[in-house]
Amino acid sequence: MPETPETDPARIVADADVLVADLLAGDESGNPAREAMDAIRSHSWLELVASDSLLDDAEAVLADLADPDLASAWRERIEDLRVRVDHPPGDHPALASAYRGQAAHLLSADESLRDAGASAALGSRLNVSVKTPEGFVALFDAESLYEAAEGGSYPGPDRDPRA
Amino acid sequence: MNWADLFERAEPHRTDRETIRERLDARRDAVGGEGNGDETDDAEDSDA
């Protein structure tokens, strides 16, 4: 039986669809991807874990649906936010980022990552909670997460999510 | 460029989430379609 790695409650993977929706699916009202990413951007102790492959996917979709210049500018900005992990070519970028980065949360609209079969398959190797951005936002409790991840009293948001 | 500027530049390109997901799936099918098989198993096997 393979070991299940310990996960870090402050480490989050956002699949490429969530990263793109953050930009293209509307403003704060009615865009859960923006709300979820704002939660990450607002707290310096939360870490966005992503491989190059995951960011490549998001950048390509952004270039396709918007324009290459915007995609390039986004890539430059997201590089400052993400914690980079490596994984073998061919791995699912989001799953492998979560595994390699020991992330406790994976945000994706991909139903195949959330169905029972995938959960069972992942359970033996990957102790990650797969949620939609809506689910993450609904359950996100910065205070208790801070206590679990950092210890002590939650000081509130410590970063400008628009900077 | 900060996030506020990025969001402003992105606004004219507003797209629904279903279209975003479809484009991502199409890209991953195109990039990983040659012999990668089941994605979940790929992650499992490579990390084994």
Backbone of each chain as ProteinMPNN parsed JSONL, in Angstrom:
{"seq_chain_A": "MPETPETDPARIVADADVLVADLLAGDESGNPAREAMDAIRSHSWLELVASDSLLDDAEAVLADLADPDLASAWRERIEDLRVRVDHPPGDHPALASAYRGQAAHLLSADESLRDAGASAALGSRLNVSVKTPEGFVALFDAESLYEAAEGGSYPGPDRDPRA", "coords_chain_A": {"N_chain_A": [[0.855, -1.199, 0.0], [0.789, 2.068, -1.021], [2.225, 4.988, 0.457], [0.316, 7.672, 1.839], [0.916, 10.969, 1.33], [1.602, 13.54, 3.759], [-0.447, 16.41, 3.913], [-0.492, 19.949, 3.355], [-2.46, 22.277, 4.906], [-2.519, 24.888, 4.072], [-1.842, 24.938, 1.456], [-2.784, 25.188, -1.887], [-4.132, 24.077, -4.932], [-5.135, 25.416, -7.964], [-6.912, 24.427, -10.68], [-6.341, 24.779, -14.244], [-8.65, 25.75, -15.487], [-9.908, 27.195, -13.498], [-8.028, 29.166, -12.989], [-8.124, 30.553, -15.408], [-10.82, 31.302, -15.466], [-10.832, 33.054, -13.349], [-9.887, 35.385, -14.514], [-11.516, 35.716, -16.815], [-14.221, 35.132, -16.388], [-15.889, 37.047, -15.374], [-16.596, 39.663, -12.901], [-16.207, 40.165, -9.296], [-18.801, 39.669, -8.373], [-20.715, 36.946, -8.75], [-18.715, 35.374, -9.815], [-17.214, 32.745, -8.82], [-14.635, 31.723, -9.105], [-13.007, 33.983, -9.141], [-13.544, 34.899, -6.572], [-12.477, 32.796, -5.05], [-9.773, 32.86, -5.806], [-9.183, 35.412, -4.942], [-9.279, 35.025, -2.202], [-6.956, 33.558, -1.85], [-5.058, 35.369, -2.85], [-5.29, 37.34, -0.964], [-4.094, 36.504, 1.343], [-1.004, 36.023, 2.602], [0.048, 33.737, 3.673], [-1.231, 31.63, 2.547], [-0.676, 29.308, -0.047], [-0.36, 29.122, -3.48], [-0.081, 26.431, -5.414], [1.545, 25.247, -8.275], [2.436, 23.596, -11.277], [4.711, 24.048, -14.077], [3.445, 22.988, -16.314], [0.736, 23.165, -15.678], [0.366, 25.945, -15.556], [1.083, 26.501, -18.177], [-1.074, 25.386, -19.553], [-3.195, 27.055, -18.703], [-2.284, 29.526, -19.65], [-2.28, 29.079, -22.395], [-5.013, 28.683, -22.933], [-5.993, 31.149, -22.178], [-4.714, 32.762, -24.097], [-6.001, 31.818, -26.313], [-8.758, 32.372, -25.876], [-8.749, 35.045, -25.16], [-6.293, 37.153, -25.649], [-2.874, 36.831, -26.819], [-1.112, 38.689, -25.645], [-2.352, 39.482, -23.253], [-2.408, 37.001, -22.024], [0.32, 36.558, -21.692], [1.002, 38.652, -19.96], [-0.516, 37.917, -17.769], [0.766, 35.517, -17.109], [3.235, 36.424, -16.26], [2.491, 37.755, -13.937], [1.265, 35.76, -12.371], [3.374, 34.137, -11.844], [4.693, 35.298, -9.75], [3.072, 34.677, -7.682], [2.741, 31.92, -7.44], [3.796, 28.745, -6.056], [6.245, 26.785, -7.273], [6.15, 23.529, -8.609], [7.483, 20.427, -9.767], [6.718, 17.834, -12.113], [6.447, 14.614, -13.745], [6.303, 14.583, -17.361], [3.129, 14.294, -18.945], [1.645, 13.569, -16.746], [-1.436, 14.39, -15.085], [-1.805, 17.801, -14.883], [-2.982, 19.244, -12.698], [-3.613, 17.321, -10.718], [-1.096, 16.166, -10.329], [0.346, 18.388, -9.513], [-0.889, 18.883, -7.072], [-0.244, 16.537, -5.708], [2.605, 16.529, -5.742], [3.061, 18.948, -4.541], [1.981, 18.626, -2.098], [-0.558, 19.605, -1.515], [-3.563, 20.519, 0.144], [-5.95, 21.197, -0.945], [-7.771, 21.161, -3.961], [-8.891, 22.958, -6.6], [-11.322, 22.802, -9.034], [-13.359, 22.658, -11.968], [-13.701, 20.328, -13.174], [-15.54, 17.572, -13.459], [-14.794, 14.933, -13.436], [-12.711, 14.752, -11.708], [-13.88, 14.854, -9.309], [-15.68, 12.833, -8.983], [-16.872, 9.655, -7.683], [-15.237, 7.496, -8.433], [-12.782, 8.649, -9.156], [-12.121, 9.809, -6.738], [-11.788, 7.559, -5.153], [-9.628, 6.376, -6.45], [-7.708, 8.319, -6.099], [-7.529, 8.436, -3.404], [-5.783, 6.596, -2.27], [-3.3, 7.582, -2.748], [-3.286, 10.315, -2.624], [-4.086, 12.784, -0.567], [-6.162, 14.852, -0.911], [-8.565, 17.447, -1.053], [-10.98, 17.785, -3.382], [-12.588, 20.389, -4.906], [-15.209, 22.451, -6.264], [-14.789, 25.874, -7.299], [-16.92, 27.28, -6.145], [-17.635, 25.619, -4.018], [-15.286, 25.719, -2.507], [-15.211, 28.444, -1.79], [-17.544, 28.613, -0.289], [-16.936, 27.051, 1.898], [-14.636, 28.114, 2.883], [-12.775, 29.161, 5.559], [-11.047, 31.424, 6.899], [-10.054, 31.982, 9.419], [-10.038, 29.558, 10.971], [-8.483, 28.036, 9.305], [-6.102, 29.427, 9.333], [-5.358, 29.046, 11.968], [-4.899, 26.296, 11.914], [-2.863, 26.108, 10.037], [-0.877, 28.018, 10.62], [-1.011, 28.656, 13.293], [-2.002, 30.348, 16.301], [-3.726, 33.546, 16.573], [-5.933, 34.575, 14.023], [-4.899, 37.084, 11.891], [-6.275, 38.518, 10.006], [-6.823, 39.535, 6.539], [-3.751, 40.016, 4.794], [-2.733, 41.016, 2.508], [-2.982, 42.875, -0.512], [-5.423, 42.011, -2.753], [-5.516, 42.957, -5.32], [-3.133, 43.943, -6.043]], "CA_chain_A": [[0.0, 0.0, 0.0], [1.61, 3.265, -1.063], [1.971, 5.951, 1.516], [-0.371, 8.913, 1.524], [1.749, 12.028, 1.911], [0.958, 14.575, 4.555], [-0.759, 17.596, 3.124], [-0.406, 21.232, 4.042], [-3.774, 22.919, 4.745], [-2.379, 26.216, 3.473], [-1.425, 24.804, 0.056], [-3.962, 25.069, -2.75], [-3.951, 24.023, -6.387], [-6.273, 25.819, -8.794], [-6.743, 23.893, -12.028], [-6.214, 25.849, -15.235], [-9.953, 26.371, -15.775], [-10.175, 28.165, -12.435], [-7.118, 30.294, -13.213], [-8.636, 31.339, -16.541], [-12.105, 31.894, -15.064], [-10.507, 34.195, -12.486], [-9.756, 36.568, -15.377], [-12.47, 35.88, -17.925], [-15.611, 34.756, -16.097], [-16.635, 38.126, -14.733], [-16.018, 40.287, -11.715], [-16.399, 39.472, -8.023], [-20.188, 39.228, -8.216], [-21.075, 35.858, -9.642], [-17.563, 34.622, -10.334], [-16.583, 32.082, -7.678], [-13.189, 31.559, -9.314], [-12.393, 35.243, -8.685], [-13.642, 34.922, -5.106], [-11.528, 31.822, -4.501], [-8.418, 33.367, -6.014], [-9.009, 36.566, -4.053], [-8.953, 34.507, -0.865], [-5.535, 33.199, -1.877], [-4.251, 36.58, -3.022], [-5.411, 38.211, 0.213], [-3.417, 35.929, 2.506], [0.35, 35.655, 2.195], [0.389, 32.422, 4.205], [-1.802, 30.631, 1.646], [0.243, 29.114, -1.162], [-0.894, 28.586, -4.727], [0.888, 25.482, -5.954], [1.286, 24.973, -9.694], [3.566, 23.209, -12.127], [4.781, 24.78, -15.339], [2.431, 22.451, -17.239], [-0.568, 23.714, -15.307], [0.336, 27.342, -16.006], [1.092, 26.474, -19.648], [-2.461, 25.151, -19.98], [-3.99, 28.265, -18.476], [-1.796, 30.58, -20.548], [-2.726, 28.756, -23.756], [-6.457, 28.925, -23.029], [-6.146, 32.612, -22.144], [-4.322, 33.285, -25.406], [-7.032, 31.39, -27.264], [-10.045, 33.028, -25.62], [-8.561, 36.502, -25.056], [-5.218, 37.422, -26.61], [-1.562, 36.394, -26.316], [-0.493, 39.702, -24.787], [-2.968, 39.352, -21.932], [-1.94, 35.727, -21.464], [1.713, 36.742, -21.282], [1.0, 39.514, -18.771], [-1.029, 37.089, -16.671], [1.798, 34.543, -16.722], [4.25, 37.151, -15.495], [1.957, 38.083, -12.606], [0.981, 34.551, -11.584], [4.657, 33.554, -11.446], [5.032, 35.859, -8.438], [2.163, 34.144, -6.669], [2.731, 30.465, -7.312], [4.899, 27.912, -5.592], [6.464, 25.895, -8.41], [6.488, 22.124, -8.397], [7.758, 19.687, -10.999], [6.191, 16.473, -12.199], [6.782, 14.015, -15.038], [5.414, 14.909, -18.483], [2.029, 13.351, -19.125], [0.783, 13.561, -15.561], [-2.463, 15.432, -15.05], [-1.107, 18.905, -14.222], [-3.558, 19.649, -11.415], [-3.437, 16.235, -9.749], [0.326, 16.008, -10.028], [0.758, 19.553, -8.71], [-1.387, 18.669, -5.712], [0.534, 15.462, -5.094], [3.992, 16.958, -5.548], [3.093, 20.103, -3.652], [1.332, 18.263, -0.836], [-1.659, 20.542, -1.317], [-4.754, 19.956, 0.777], [-7.14, 21.616, -1.68], [-7.672, 21.26, -5.419], [-10.081, 23.613, -7.127], [-11.508, 22.491, -10.449], [-14.727, 22.388, -12.416], [-13.666, 19.031, -13.852], [-16.335, 16.636, -12.652], [-14.118, 13.633, -13.339], [-11.816, 14.782, -10.548], [-14.665, 14.864, -8.077], [-16.612, 11.71, -8.883], [-16.5, 8.636, -6.701], [-14.13, 6.686, -8.924], [-11.533, 9.393, -9.04], [-11.825, 9.968, -5.312], [-11.264, 6.295, -4.65], [-8.302, 6.175, -7.017], [-6.795, 9.284, -5.515], [-7.452, 8.295, -1.959], [-4.653, 5.795, -1.821], [-2.043, 8.28, -2.958], [-3.379, 11.766, -2.615], [-5.053, 13.194, 0.442], [-6.524, 16.207, -1.313], [-9.992, 17.705, -1.17], [-11.272, 18.386, -4.685], [-13.801, 21.2, -4.779], [-15.44, 23.535, -7.208], [-14.534, 27.165, -6.651], [-18.076, 27.606, -5.3], [-17.508, 24.838, -2.789], [-14.174, 26.252, -1.724], [-15.604, 29.74, -1.223], [-18.576, 28.387, 0.723], [-16.351, 26.408, 3.079], [-13.395, 28.786, 3.278], [-12.818, 29.785, 6.875], [-9.66, 31.878, 7.046], [-9.652, 31.96, 10.824], [-9.685, 28.205, 11.397], [-7.385, 27.59, 8.456], [-4.886, 30.072, 9.85], [-4.996, 28.365, 13.211], [-4.353, 24.986, 11.567], [-1.651, 26.208, 9.223], [0.138, 28.902, 11.186], [-1.12, 28.743, 14.746], [-2.251, 31.692, 16.805], [-4.956, 34.219, 16.17], [-5.989, 35.028, 12.634], [-4.719, 38.542, 11.881], [-7.015, 39.141, 8.919], [-6.094, 39.585, 5.263], [-2.504, 40.771, 4.923], [-2.206, 41.345, 1.185], [-3.959, 43.478, -1.416], [-5.661, 41.032, -3.824], [-5.467, 43.599, -6.64], [-1.781, 44.498, -6.253]], "C_chain_A": [[0.891, 1.25, 0.0], [1.238, 4.241, 0.033], [1.187, 7.145, 0.997], [0.416, 10.049, 2.156], [0.935, 12.966, 2.775], [0.67, 15.772, 3.661], [-0.698, 18.831, 4.011], [-1.727, 21.972, 3.826], [-3.711, 24.297, 4.101], [-1.982, 26.152, 1.999], [-2.618, 24.438, -0.816], [-3.52, 24.984, -4.206], [-5.241, 24.49, -7.042], [-6.016, 25.278, -10.192], [-6.808, 25.049, -13.029], [-7.55, 26.507, -15.556], [-10.305, 27.424, -14.732], [-9.286, 29.396, -12.607], [-7.608, 31.176, -14.355], [-9.949, 32.027, -16.161], [-11.895, 33.08, -14.134], [-10.448, 35.481, -13.316], [-10.978, 36.795, -16.257], [-13.936, 35.643, -17.576], [-16.356, 35.817, -15.287], [-15.981, 38.638, -13.475], [-16.425, 39.526, -10.45], [-17.815, 38.931, -7.863], [-20.488, 38.137, -9.245], [-19.915, 35.135, -10.28], [-16.836, 33.966, -9.168], [-15.094, 31.852, -7.858], [-12.454, 32.814, -8.851], [-12.417, 35.313, -7.156], [-12.617, 33.985, -4.469], [-10.094, 32.331, -4.637], [-8.154, 34.607, -5.166], [-8.667, 36.122, -2.632], [-7.477, 34.16, -0.783], [-4.674, 34.453, -1.958], [-4.232, 37.454, -1.769], [-4.612, 37.732, 1.411], [-2.043, 35.405, 2.101], [0.731, 34.257, 2.666], [-0.312, 31.298, 3.429], [-0.91, 30.537, 0.413], [-0.469, 28.478, -2.343], [0.183, 27.716, -5.363], [0.542, 25.199, -7.417], [2.57, 24.559, -10.387], [3.6, 24.108, -13.358], [3.702, 24.295, -16.305], [1.056, 23.024, -16.949], [-0.689, 25.169, -15.784], [0.375, 27.429, -17.53], [-0.328, 26.285, -20.186], [-3.29, 26.42, -19.849], [-3.577, 29.377, -19.439], [-2.285, 30.331, -21.978], [-4.217, 29.032, -23.931], [-6.743, 30.42, -22.993], [-5.792, 33.227, -23.501], [-5.381, 32.976, -26.451], [-8.312, 32.203, -27.1], [-9.935, 34.551, -25.51], [-7.521, 36.909, -26.09], [-3.873, 37.074, -25.983], [-0.9, 37.415, -25.395], [-1.043, 39.634, -23.362], [-2.485, 38.072, -21.256], [-0.505, 35.859, -20.95], [1.805, 37.601, -20.019], [0.502, 38.742, -17.555], [0.051, 36.127, -16.177], [2.87, 35.214, -15.862], [3.767, 37.418, -14.072], [1.768, 36.829, -11.759], [2.285, 33.888, -11.13], [5.081, 34.066, -10.068], [4.215, 35.216, -7.32], [2.378, 32.66, -6.413], [3.984, 29.912, -6.666], [5.072, 26.838, -6.652], [6.79, 24.481, -7.953], [6.722, 21.487, -9.762], [7.075, 18.338, -10.938], [6.502, 15.914, -13.576], [5.808, 14.455, -16.131], [4.323, 13.848, -18.619], [1.144, 13.207, -17.91], [-0.293, 14.632, -15.709], [-1.883, 16.61, -14.262], [-1.656, 19.283, -12.852], [-3.337, 18.577, -10.352], [-1.97, 16.11, -9.339], [0.853, 17.198, -9.226], [0.329, 19.381, -7.262], [-0.548, 17.615, -4.998], [1.946, 15.933, -4.754], [4.1, 18.114, -4.561], [2.448, 19.869, -2.316], [0.204, 19.235, -0.485], [-2.871, 19.831, -0.718], [-6.015, 20.241, -0.026], [-6.83, 21.666, -3.177], [-8.987, 21.821, -5.935], [-10.184, 23.338, -8.619], [-12.987, 22.325, -10.738], [-14.812, 21.04, -13.111], [-14.369, 17.993, -12.982], [-15.627, 15.291, -12.482], [-13.145, 13.585, -12.166], [-12.58, 14.665, -9.232], [-15.567, 13.645, -7.936], [-16.037, 10.614, -7.984], [-15.293, 7.824, -7.146], [-12.798, 7.377, -8.774], [-11.135, 9.548, -7.58], [-11.215, 8.697, -4.738], [-9.85, 6.065, -5.156], [-7.281, 7.092, -6.362], [-6.549, 9.017, -4.044], [-6.237, 7.56, -1.474], [-3.34, 6.566, -1.901], [-2.096, 9.76, -2.635], [-4.476, 12.188, -1.657], [-5.452, 14.637, 0.186], [-8.036, 16.308, -1.425], [-10.253, 18.439, -2.478], [-12.61, 19.109, -4.59], [-13.973, 22.076, -6.011], [-15.027, 24.829, -6.513], [-15.684, 27.579, -5.736], [-17.977, 26.899, -3.954], [-16.405, 25.362, -1.893], [-14.573, 27.553, -1.033], [-16.609, 29.538, -0.092], [-17.983, 27.853, 2.023], [-15.135, 27.15, 3.628], [-13.584, 29.533, 4.599], [-11.382, 30.187, 7.217], [-9.173, 31.742, 8.485], [-9.213, 30.559, 11.258], [-8.533, 27.655, 10.557], [-6.063, 28.183, 8.934], [-4.414, 29.369, 11.121], [-4.356, 27.017, 12.924], [-3.002, 25.096, 10.877], [-0.532, 26.96, 9.931], [0.161, 28.888, 12.713], [-1.339, 30.177, 15.187], [-3.527, 32.283, 16.252], [-4.86, 34.733, 14.738], [-5.888, 36.557, 12.589], [-5.537, 39.263, 10.823], [-6.201, 39.132, 7.642], [-4.854, 40.474, 5.391], [-1.917, 41.148, 3.569], [-3.333, 41.92, 0.335], [-4.195, 42.522, -2.587], [-5.638, 41.636, -5.223], [-4.078, 44.147, -6.959], [-1.012, 43.677, -7.283]], "O_chain_A": [[1.666, 1.454, 0.935], [0.09, 4.308, 0.473], [1.37, 7.575, -0.142], [0.571, 10.095, 3.376], [-0.26, 13.163, 2.556], [1.45, 16.099, 2.766], [-0.833, 18.762, 5.233], [-2.085, 22.266, 2.686], [-4.726, 24.818, 3.638], [-1.803, 27.188, 1.359], [-3.361, 23.502, -0.52], [-2.645, 25.729, -4.649], [-6.321, 24.006, -6.706], [-5.017, 25.626, -10.822], [-7.267, 26.145, -12.707], [-7.589, 27.698, -15.867], [-10.933, 28.433, -15.053], [-9.728, 30.526, -12.398], [-7.519, 32.402, -14.281], [-10.164, 33.192, -16.494], [-12.697, 34.014, -14.132], [-10.904, 36.534, -12.872], [-11.424, 37.93, -16.426], [-14.811, 35.928, -18.394], [-17.334, 35.516, -14.602], [-14.952, 38.125, -13.034], [-16.918, 38.4, -10.518], [-18.013, 37.862, -7.286], [-20.508, 38.386, -10.451], [-20.117, 34.35, -11.207], [-15.934, 34.568, -8.587], [-14.357, 31.791, -6.874], [-11.393, 32.717, -8.235], [-11.445, 35.728, -6.526], [-11.972, 34.332, -3.479], [-9.303, 32.241, -3.698], [-7.027, 34.828, -4.722], [-7.869, 36.761, -1.946], [-6.821, 34.429, 0.223], [-3.688, 34.59, -1.234], [-3.287, 38.208, -1.539], [-4.464, 38.462, 2.391], [-1.943, 34.445, 1.337], [1.647, 33.652, 2.111], [-0.005, 30.125, 3.643], [-0.446, 31.55, -0.109], [-1.1, 27.429, -2.217], [1.225, 28.21, -5.794], [-0.615, 24.944, -7.751], [3.645, 25.098, -10.121], [2.646, 24.831, -13.643], [3.112, 25.095, -17.031], [0.298, 23.332, -17.869], [-1.712, 25.568, -16.341], [-0.23, 28.328, -18.115], [-0.731, 26.938, -21.149], [-4.001, 26.808, -20.777], [-4.427, 30.085, -19.978], [-2.659, 31.268, -22.682], [-4.636, 29.556, -24.963], [-7.632, 30.903, -23.694], [-6.497, 34.111, -23.99], [-5.626, 33.77, -27.359], [-8.883, 32.669, -28.086], [-10.911, 35.264, -25.741], [-7.831, 37.002, -27.278], [-3.746, 37.029, -24.76], [-0.197, 37.034, -24.459], [-0.292, 39.718, -22.391], [-2.19, 38.064, -20.061], [-0.167, 35.328, -19.892], [2.592, 37.309, -19.118], [1.028, 38.892, -16.452], [0.227, 35.946, -14.972], [3.344, 34.649, -14.876], [4.539, 37.319, -13.118], [2.074, 36.832, -10.566], [2.296, 33.157, -10.14], [5.746, 33.357, -9.312], [4.623, 35.217, -6.159], [2.213, 32.195, -5.286], [5.062, 30.505, -6.714], [4.15, 26.063, -6.907], [7.589, 24.267, -7.042], [6.215, 21.961, -10.778], [6.876, 17.771, -9.864], [6.796, 16.681, -14.494], [4.627, 14.674, -15.862], [4.571, 12.657, -18.431], [0.001, 12.765, -18.028], [-0.088, 15.648, -16.373], [-1.508, 16.447, -13.101], [-0.891, 19.606, -11.943], [-2.928, 18.877, -9.23], [-1.65, 15.967, -8.159], [1.71, 17.032, -8.357], [1.082, 19.691, -6.339], [-0.186, 17.779, -3.832], [2.42, 15.759, -3.632], [5.091, 18.248, -3.843], [2.365, 20.775, -1.488], [0.034, 19.631, 0.668], [-3.154, 18.679, -1.046], [-7.042, 19.596, 0.187], [-5.777, 22.146, -3.597], [-10.052, 21.237, -5.735], [-9.252, 23.608, -9.376], [-13.765, 21.911, -9.878], [-15.88, 20.65, -13.584], [-13.874, 17.592, -11.929], [-15.843, 14.595, -11.49], [-12.796, 12.507, -11.686], [-11.995, 14.409, -8.179], [-16.161, 13.441, -6.877], [-14.872, 10.655, -7.588], [-14.425, 7.498, -6.335], [-11.815, 6.786, -8.329], [-9.961, 9.432, -7.229], [-10.268, 8.737, -3.954], [-8.977, 5.621, -4.411], [-6.143, 6.698, -6.104], [-5.487, 9.336, -3.51], [-5.71, 7.851, -0.4], [-2.38, 6.239, -1.203], [-1.063, 10.387, -2.4], [-5.659, 11.969, -1.917], [-5.125, 15.532, 0.965], [-8.702, 15.361, -1.844], [-9.808, 19.571, -2.664], [-13.63, 18.516, -4.239], [-13.009, 22.398, -6.706], [-14.928, 24.877, -5.287], [-15.456, 28.161, -4.675], [-18.203, 27.493, -2.899], [-16.563, 25.443, -0.675], [-14.31, 27.743, 0.154], [-16.537, 30.208, 0.938], [-18.466, 28.165, 3.111], [-14.661, 26.841, 4.721], [-14.438, 30.411, 4.725], [-10.609, 29.393, 7.754], [-8.009, 31.421, 8.726], [-8.143, 30.394, 11.844], [-7.704, 26.893, 11.056], [-5.033, 27.509, 8.933], [-3.221, 29.133, 11.312], [-3.397, 26.623, 13.587], [-2.109, 24.28, 11.102], [0.633, 26.57, 9.845], [1.204, 29.082, 13.338], [-0.906, 31.113, 14.516], [-4.301, 31.62, 15.561], [-3.829, 35.256, 14.313], [-6.711, 37.247, 13.191], [-5.501, 40.491, 10.746], [-5.026, 38.767, 7.652], [-4.897, 41.538, 6.009], [-0.758, 41.551, 3.478], [-4.486, 41.506, 0.447], [-3.264, 42.245, -3.344], [-5.731, 40.908, -6.21], [-3.868, 44.743, -8.016], [0.138, 43.991, -7.589]]}, "seq_chain_B": "MNWADLFERAEPHRTDRETIRERLDARRDAVGGEGNGDETDDAEDSDA", "coords_chain_B": {"N_chain_B": [[2.51, 44.434, -14.27], [-0.402, 44.887, -12.37], [-2.967, 42.982, -10.549], [-5.421, 44.274, -10.701], [-5.206, 45.764, -13.07], [-4.905, 43.701, -14.9], [-7.421, 42.453, -14.698], [-9.011, 44.471, -15.688], [-8.117, 44.648, -18.328], [-8.926, 42.163, -19.155], [-11.653, 42.213, -19.196], [-13.134, 42.852, -21.647], [-13.038, 40.396, -22.851], [-14.722, 38.634, -21.678], [-15.948, 35.477, -20.736], [-17.929, 32.486, -20.589], [-17.885, 29.933, -18.028], [-18.188, 27.327, -18.888], [-17.318, 27.319, -21.531], [-14.633, 27.901, -21.124], [-13.819, 25.601, -19.757], [-14.274, 23.686, -21.748], [-12.396, 24.466, -23.713], [-10.052, 24.029, -22.313], [-10.175, 21.262, -21.871], [-10.049, 20.421, -24.519], [-7.504, 21.289, -25.229], [-5.925, 19.742, -23.488], [-6.564, 17.206, -24.371], [-5.45, 17.343, -26.898], [-2.73, 17.841, -26.386], [-2.006, 15.783, -24.649], [-2.864, 13.481, -25.843], [-1.567, 11.399, -27.067], [-1.0, 8.406, -26.217], [-1.132, 8.714, -23.466], [-3.217, 7.762, -21.952], [-5.333, 7.017, -19.153], [-5.824, 9.822, -17.113], [-5.741, 10.055, -14.316], [-4.488, 7.701, -13.59], [-2.042, 8.191, -14.739], [-0.886, 10.163, -13.118], [-0.74, 8.74, -10.773], [0.929, 6.578, -11.476], [3.332, 7.768, -12.228], [4.239, 8.869, -9.948], [4.714, 6.819, -8.367]], "CA_chain_B": [[1.08, 44.741, -14.287], [-1.042, 44.312, -11.195], [-4.183, 42.204, -10.828], [-6.504, 45.181, -11.099], [-5.019, 46.075, -14.49], [-5.189, 42.475, -15.654], [-8.874, 42.249, -14.756], [-9.565, 45.496, -16.578], [-7.802, 44.244, -19.7], [-9.629, 40.92, -19.478], [-13.103, 42.406, -19.205], [-13.759, 42.703, -22.979], [-12.962, 39.005, -23.296], [-15.494, 37.841, -20.724], [-16.341, 34.18, -21.298], [-18.562, 31.645, -19.567], [-16.996, 28.908, -17.479], [-18.297, 26.102, -19.677], [-16.43, 27.473, -22.687], [-13.254, 27.783, -20.618], [-13.559, 24.182, -19.471], [-14.202, 22.974, -23.024], [-11.121, 24.765, -24.358], [-8.993, 23.357, -21.561], [-10.246, 19.829, -22.174], [-9.569, 20.227, -25.894], [-6.04, 21.423, -25.217], [-5.301, 18.586, -22.831], [-6.711, 16.059, -25.271], [-4.498, 17.502, -27.996], [-1.357, 17.754, -25.884], [-1.723, 14.515, -23.98], [-3.651, 12.434, -26.471], [-0.79, 10.314, -27.664], [-0.459, 7.364, -25.351], [-1.132, 8.993, -22.045], [-4.228, 6.961, -21.276], [-6.121, 7.626, -18.089], [-5.037, 10.877, -16.485], [-5.528, 9.775, -12.903], [-3.473, 6.662, -13.485], [-0.742, 8.768, -15.073], [-0.345, 10.808, -11.934], [-0.42, 7.709, -9.797], [2.046, 5.752, -11.904], [4.58, 8.511, -12.281], [4.688, 9.206, -8.605], [4.902, 5.577, -7.613]], "C_chain_B": [[0.406, 44.106, -13.072], [-2.362, 43.623, -11.561], [-5.33, 43.097, -11.285], [-6.417, 45.514, -12.59], [-5.314, 44.852, -15.372], [-6.699, 42.255, -15.8], [-9.533, 43.255, -15.702], [-9.321, 45.118, -18.04], [-8.579, 43.002, -20.125], [-11.123, 41.126, -19.704], [-13.74, 42.288, -20.605], [-13.801, 41.271, -23.481], [-13.781, 38.079, -22.404], [-16.09, 36.595, -21.404], [-16.985, 33.334, -20.207], [-17.651, 30.48, -19.199], [-17.034, 27.613, -18.287], [-17.362, 26.165, -20.894], [-14.972, 27.327, -22.264], [-12.9, 26.319, -20.391], [-13.406, 23.375, -20.761], [-12.86, 23.213, -23.708], [-9.965, 24.08, -23.635], [-8.997, 21.858, -21.861], [-9.712, 19.548, -23.57], [-8.055, 20.329, -25.952], [-5.388, 20.19, -24.603], [-5.448, 17.327, -23.668], [-5.67, 16.126, -26.379], [-3.067, 17.293, -27.534], [-1.037, 16.368, -25.354], [-2.374, 13.321, -24.63], [-2.872, 11.253, -26.978], [-0.191, 9.418, -26.601], [-0.451, 7.652, -23.877], [-2.184, 8.217, -21.276], [-4.945, 7.727, -20.212], [-5.28, 8.614, -17.299], [-4.736, 10.585, -15.02], [-4.439, 8.728, -12.729], [-2.1, 7.204, -13.81], [-0.097, 9.367, -13.838], [0.096, 9.757, -10.91], [0.868, 6.982, -10.193], [3.361, 6.513, -11.812], [5.122, 8.81, -10.906], [4.971, 7.969, -7.776], [6.37, 5.302, -7.382]], "O_chain_B": [[0.619, 42.929, -12.782], [-2.812, 43.67, -12.705], [-6.114, 42.716, -12.154], [-7.432, 45.542, -13.286], [-5.898, 44.972, -16.449], [-7.189, 41.917, -16.877], [-10.481, 42.931, -16.417], [-10.21, 45.252, -18.881], [-8.857, 42.81, -21.309], [-11.778, 40.297, -20.336], [-14.798, 41.672, -20.73], [-14.521, 40.965, -24.432], [-13.55, 36.87, -22.384], [-16.653, 36.67, -22.496], [-16.629, 33.452, -19.034], [-16.765, 30.097, -19.963], [-16.041, 26.891, -18.364], [-16.703, 25.182, -21.234], [-14.174, 26.704, -22.964], [-11.827, 25.856, -20.78], [-12.541, 22.505, -20.868], [-12.251, 22.276, -24.225], [-9.018, 23.608, -24.266], [-7.943, 21.26, -22.08], [-9.008, 18.561, -23.786], [-7.399, 19.549, -26.643], [-4.415, 19.661, -25.14], [-4.559, 16.476, -23.676], [-5.082, 15.113, -26.758], [-2.279, 16.64, -28.218], [0.053, 15.841, -25.574], [-2.433, 12.248, -24.03], [-3.45, 10.212, -27.289], [0.935, 9.615, -26.143], [0.167, 6.92, -23.105], [-2.053, 8.032, -20.066], [-5.151, 8.935, -20.329], [-4.171, 8.299, -16.867], [-3.63, 10.832, -14.539], [-3.583, 8.838, -11.852], [-1.101, 6.756, -13.247], [1.072, 9.121, -13.543], [1.147, 9.871, -10.278], [1.77, 6.792, -9.377], [4.376, 5.972, -11.373], [6.327, 8.983, -10.725], [5.411, 8.059, -6.63], [6.719, 4.296, -6.763]]}, "name": "protein", "num_of_chains": 2, "seq": "MPETPETDPARIVADADVLVADLLAGDESGNPAREAMDAIRSHSWLELVASDSLLDDAEAVLADLADPDLASAWRERIEDLRVRVDHPPGDHPALASAYRGQAAHLLSADESLRDAGASAALGSRLNVSVKTPEGFVALFDAESLYEAAEGGSYPGPDRDPRAMNWADLFERAEPHRTDRETIRERLDARRDAVGGEGNGDETDDAEDSDA"}
